[in-house]
Amino acid sequence: MYNIARKNTLSIHLKRFQKEFPDHYKFFPQTWLYPQDLHEITEYNGKRMAKRKAQILNGELSEAEAETMPAVLFIAKPEAGCQGRGIFISSNFDVMKAKIDTNAKKH
Protein backbone atom coordinates (compact mmCIF):
# COMPACT_ATOMS: atom_id res chain seq x y z
CA MET A 1 0.00 0.00 0.00
CA TYR A 2 2.89 2.36 0.76
CA ASN A 3 3.96 2.06 -2.87
CA ILE A 4 0.76 3.60 -4.22
CA ALA A 5 -0.27 5.78 -1.29
CA ARG A 6 2.73 8.11 -1.59
CA LYS A 7 2.47 10.80 -4.28
CA ASN A 8 6.00 10.24 -5.56
CA THR A 9 5.75 6.47 -6.00
CA LEU A 10 2.21 6.72 -7.37
CA SER A 11 3.43 9.11 -10.07
CA ILE A 12 6.26 6.72 -10.98
CA HIS A 13 3.78 3.86 -11.41
CA LEU A 14 1.26 5.98 -13.33
CA LYS A 15 3.96 7.13 -15.75
CA ARG A 16 5.00 3.50 -16.33
CA PHE A 17 1.40 2.47 -16.94
CA GLN A 18 0.92 5.46 -19.26
CA LYS A 19 3.85 4.32 -21.41
CA GLU A 20 2.48 0.77 -21.56
CA PHE A 21 -1.21 1.67 -21.98
CA PRO A 22 -1.36 5.23 -23.37
CA ASP A 23 -5.08 5.08 -24.23
CA HIS A 24 -6.05 4.10 -20.69
CA TYR A 25 -3.82 6.49 -18.74
CA LYS A 26 -4.69 9.94 -20.07
CA PHE A 27 -6.41 11.04 -16.86
CA PHE A 28 -3.53 12.64 -14.97
CA PRO A 29 -1.46 15.74 -15.78
CA GLN A 30 2.17 15.82 -16.86
CA THR A 31 4.07 14.77 -13.75
CA TRP A 32 7.69 14.99 -12.65
CA LEU A 33 9.66 14.32 -9.52
CA TYR A 34 11.92 17.12 -8.37
CA PRO A 35 14.93 17.17 -8.36
CA GLN A 36 15.26 13.84 -10.22
CA ASP A 37 13.43 15.11 -13.31
CA LEU A 38 14.92 18.63 -13.26
CA HIS A 39 16.15 18.34 -16.86
CA GLU A 40 12.70 17.30 -18.12
CA ILE A 41 10.98 20.05 -16.14
CA THR A 42 13.40 22.65 -17.49
CA GLU A 43 12.89 21.37 -21.03
CA TYR A 44 9.09 21.46 -20.70
CA ASN A 45 9.18 24.98 -19.27
CA GLY A 46 11.46 26.15 -22.10
CA LYS A 47 9.15 24.71 -24.76
CA ARG A 48 6.10 26.35 -23.21
CA MET A 49 7.85 29.71 -22.96
CA ALA A 50 9.07 29.47 -26.58
CA LYS A 51 5.55 28.60 -27.73
CA ARG A 52 4.21 31.65 -25.86
CA LYS A 53 6.80 33.94 -27.51
CA ALA A 54 5.85 32.54 -30.93
CA GLN A 55 2.15 33.18 -30.24
CA ILE A 56 2.93 36.81 -29.41
CA LEU A 57 5.21 37.26 -32.44
CA ASN A 58 2.61 35.68 -34.76
CA GLY A 59 -0.12 37.98 -33.43
CA GLU A 60 -2.12 35.08 -31.97
CA LEU A 61 -1.81 36.62 -28.52
CA SER A 62 -1.23 40.19 -27.39
CA GLU A 63 1.29 41.16 -24.71
CA ALA A 64 -1.63 42.13 -22.44
CA GLU A 65 -3.34 38.77 -22.94
CA ALA A 66 -0.07 36.96 -22.29
CA GLU A 67 0.29 38.81 -18.97
CA THR A 68 -3.12 37.55 -17.79
CA MET A 69 -2.64 33.95 -18.94
CA PRO A 70 0.56 32.24 -17.81
CA ALA A 71 2.38 30.11 -20.38
CA VAL A 72 2.71 27.34 -17.83
CA LEU A 73 1.34 26.51 -14.40
CA PHE A 74 3.08 24.08 -12.09
CA ILE A 75 1.27 22.43 -9.20
CA ALA A 76 3.88 21.55 -6.61
CA LYS A 77 3.11 18.91 -4.00
CA PRO A 78 5.59 18.10 -1.26
CA GLU A 79 6.65 14.48 -1.07
CA ALA A 80 5.71 14.00 2.56
CA GLY A 81 2.75 16.38 2.81
CA CYS A 82 -0.79 15.28 3.50
CA GLN A 83 -4.30 16.72 3.38
CA GLY A 84 -3.23 19.44 0.96
CA ARG A 85 -0.60 20.96 3.23
CA GLY A 86 2.30 22.50 1.36
CA ILE A 87 0.70 22.40 -2.09
CA PHE A 88 1.19 25.55 -4.16
CA ILE A 89 0.78 26.72 -7.75
CA SER A 90 3.44 28.66 -9.61
CA SER A 91 3.60 30.18 -13.07
CA ASN A 92 7.33 30.77 -12.74
CA PHE A 93 9.68 27.78 -12.74
CA ASP A 94 12.51 29.57 -10.95
CA VAL A 95 10.20 30.79 -8.17
CA MET A 96 8.76 27.28 -7.77
CA LYS A 97 12.23 25.72 -7.65
CA ALA A 98 13.43 28.24 -5.05
CA LYS A 99 10.38 27.67 -2.86
CA ILE A 100 10.79 23.88 -3.00
CA ASP A 101 14.50 24.13 -2.23
CA THR A 102 13.83 26.50 0.69
CA ASN A 103 11.16 24.21 2.12
CA ALA A 104 13.43 21.17 1.76
CA LYS A 105 16.15 22.89 3.78
CA LYS A 106 13.68 23.53 6.61
CA HIS A 107 12.94 19.82 7.00
C-alpha positions as CSV (number, residue, x, y, z in Angstrom):
1,M,0.0,0.0,0.0
2,Y,2.9,2.4,0.8
3,N,4.0,2.1,-2.9
4,I,0.8,3.6,-4.2
5,A,-0.3,5.8,-1.3
6,R,2.7,8.1,-1.6
7,K,2.5,10.8,-4.3
8,N,6.0,10.2,-5.6
9,T,5.7,6.5,-6.0
10,L,2.2,6.7,-7.4
11,S,3.4,9.1,-10.1
12,I,6.3,6.7,-11.0
13,H,3.8,3.9,-11.4
14,L,1.3,6.0,-13.3
15,K,4.0,7.1,-15.8
16,R,5.0,3.5,-16.3
17,F,1.4,2.5,-16.9
18,Q,0.9,5.5,-19.3
19,K,3.9,4.3,-21.4
20,E,2.5,0.8,-21.6
21,F,-1.2,1.7,-22.0
22,P,-1.4,5.2,-23.4
23,D,-5.1,5.1,-24.2
24,H,-6.1,4.1,-20.7
25,Y,-3.8,6.5,-18.7
26,K,-4.7,9.9,-20.1
27,F,-6.4,11.0,-16.9
28,F,-3.5,12.6,-15.0
29,P,-1.5,15.7,-15.8
30,Q,2.2,15.8,-16.9
31,T,4.1,14.8,-13.8
32,W,7.7,15.0,-12.7
33,L,9.7,14.3,-9.5
34,Y,11.9,17.1,-8.4
35,P,14.9,17.2,-8.4
36,Q,15.3,13.8,-10.2
37,D,13.4,15.1,-13.3
38,L,14.9,18.6,-13.3
39,H,16.2,18.3,-16.9
40,E,12.7,17.3,-18.1
41,I,11.0,20.1,-16.1
42,T,13.4,22.7,-17.5
43,E,12.9,21.4,-21.0
44,Y,9.1,21.5,-20.7
45,N,9.2,25.0,-19.3
46,G,11.5,26.2,-22.1
47,K,9.2,24.7,-24.8
48,R,6.1,26.3,-23.2
49,M,7.9,29.7,-23.0
50,A,9.1,29.5,-26.6
51,K,5.5,28.6,-27.7
52,R,4.2,31.7,-25.9
53,K,6.8,33.9,-27.5
54,A,5.8,32.5,-30.9
55,Q,2.2,33.2,-30.2
56,I,2.9,36.8,-29.4
57,L,5.2,37.3,-32.4
58,N,2.6,35.7,-34.8
59,G,-0.1,38.0,-33.4
60,E,-2.1,35.1,-32.0
61,L,-1.8,36.6,-28.5
62,S,-1.2,40.2,-27.4
63,E,1.3,41.2,-24.7
64,A,-1.6,42.1,-22.4
65,E,-3.3,38.8,-22.9
66,A,-0.1,37.0,-22.3
67,E,0.3,38.8,-19.0
68,T,-3.1,37.5,-17.8
69,M,-2.6,33.9,-18.9
70,P,0.6,32.2,-17.8
71,A,2.4,30.1,-20.4
72,V,2.7,27.3,-17.8
73,L,1.3,26.5,-14.4
74,F,3.1,24.1,-12.1
75,I,1.3,22.4,-9.2
76,A,3.9,21.6,-6.6
77,K,3.1,18.9,-4.0
78,P,5.6,18.1,-1.3
79,E,6.6,14.5,-1.1
80,A,5.7,14.0,2.6
81,G,2.8,16.4,2.8
82,C,-0.8,15.3,3.5
83,Q,-4.3,16.7,3.4
84,G,-3.2,19.4,1.0
85,R,-0.6,21.0,3.2
86,G,2.3,22.5,1.4
87,I,0.7,22.4,-2.1
88,F,1.2,25.5,-4.2
89,I,0.8,26.7,-7.7
90,S,3.4,28.7,-9.6
91,S,3.6,30.2,-13.1
92,N,7.3,30.8,-12.7
93,F,9.7,27.8,-12.7
94,D,12.5,29.6,-11.0
95,V,10.2,30.8,-8.2
96,M,8.8,27.3,-7.8
97,K,12.2,25.7,-7.6
98,A,13.4,28.2,-5.0
99,K,10.4,27.7,-2.9
100,I,10.8,23.9,-3.0
101,D,14.5,24.1,-2.2
102,T,13.8,26.5,0.7
103,N,11.2,24.2,2.1
104,A,13.4,21.2,1.8
105,K,16.2,22.9,3.8
106,K,13.7,23.5,6.6
107,H,12.9,19.8,7.0
